[in-house]
Amino acid sequence: MKTIMIVDKETSILEEVKTALEEEDFTVITADNSRKALELLEKEKEEDFSLILINTTLPDTKQPALFSMKPRLKKNIDTSRNEDFLQKPFTKEQLQNFVKSKIISE
């Protein structure tokens, strides 16, 4: 089973994303701030996470989005690739398809 971490200060977003991804049989861990996310990464083995979704904005805009990153590739994070962002608001299906496409590309 794949494990995904979601980092977002909005608890309603955390719950909605968690529920949608659990429907697709993902294990989901949430953090409502970056400090908690780092603490979780210290407690767990980083390679246990297939994907991390982080609340941010699209590059060169003020549009809210989720940025996807694979923890083991953190040294090579490229935030210029629009395909690594899912613009908010998004539907449950858009979220599920986005995450599946990121997991498949492992």
C-alpha positions in Angstrom: 0.0 0.0 0.0 1.3 3.5 -0.9 1.6 6.1 1.8 1.0 9.8 1.1 1.6 12.8 3.3 -0.5 15.9 2.9 0.6 19.3 4.3 -2.0 22.0 4.4 -3.0 24.5 7.1 -6.7 24.2 6.2 -8.1 21.2 8.2 -11.1 21.0 5.9 -8.8 20.4 2.9 -6.7 17.9 4.8 -9.9 15.9 5.6 -11.3 16.1 2.1 -8.0 15.0 0.5 -7.5 12.3 3.0 -11.0 10.8 2.5 -10.6 11.0 -1.3 -7.3 9.2 -1.3 -8.3 6.6 1.2 -11.1 5.7 -1.1 -8.3 4.7 -3.6 -6.6 2.5 -0.9 -3.8 4.9 -0.1 -2.6 5.3 3.4 -2.7 9.0 4.2 -0.9 11.0 6.9 -1.7 14.6 7.4 0.2 17.6 8.9 -1.3 21.1 9.3 2.0 22.8 9.2 5.6 22.3 7.9 7.1 21.8 11.3 4.7 18.8 12.0 5.5 17.4 8.6 9.2 17.5 9.3 8.6 15.9 12.7 6.7 13.1 10.9 9.5 12.6 8.4 12.0 12.3 11.3 9.8 9.7 13.0 9.0 7.6 9.9 11.4 6.4 7.3 11.4 8.9 4.5 11.3 6.2 1.9 8.1 4.9 3.4 6.3 7.8 1.8 5.4 7.5 -1.9 4.4 11.1 -2.3 4.1 14.3 -0.3 1.5 16.9 -1.3 2.3 20.4 0.0 0.0 23.5 0.0 1.6 26.3 -2.0 0.9 28.6 -4.9 1.6 28.1 -8.6 4.9 29.6 -9.7 4.6 33.2 -10.9 0.9 33.4 -9.8 -1.0 33.7 -6.6 -3.2 30.7 -7.4 -3.4 28.1 -4.6 -2.2 24.6 -5.5 -0.8 21.4 -4.1 2.8 20.7 -5.0 3.8 17.0 -5.3 7.2 15.7 -4.4 8.8 12.3 -3.9 10.7 12.4 -0.6 13.7 10.4 -1.8 14.2 12.9 -4.7 14.1 16.0 -2.4 17.6 17.0 -3.4 16.4 17.4 -7.0 13.2 19.3 -6.4 12.2 21.3 -9.5 9.3 23.7 -8.8 9.3 25.0 -12.4 7.4 21.9 -13.7 3.7 22.8 -13.9 2.8 19.1 -14.1 3.9 18.7 -10.4 1.1 21.1 -9.3 -2.6 20.5 -8.9 -4.4 23.9 -8.9 -7.1 24.5 -6.3 -10.0 24.1 -6.3 -10.0 20.6 -7.7 -12.5 17.8 -7.8 -12.1 14.4 -6.0 -11.5 12.8 -9.4 -8.8 15.3 -10.4 -7.0 14.7 -7.1 -7.2 10.9 -7.4 -6.0 11.0 -11.0 -3.2 13.4 -10.2 -1.9 11.3 -7.3 -2.1 8.1 -9.3 -0.1 9.6 -12.2 2.6 10.7 -9.7 2.7 7.3 -8.1 2.9 5.4 -11.4 5.8 7.6 -12.5 7.9 6.3 -9.6 
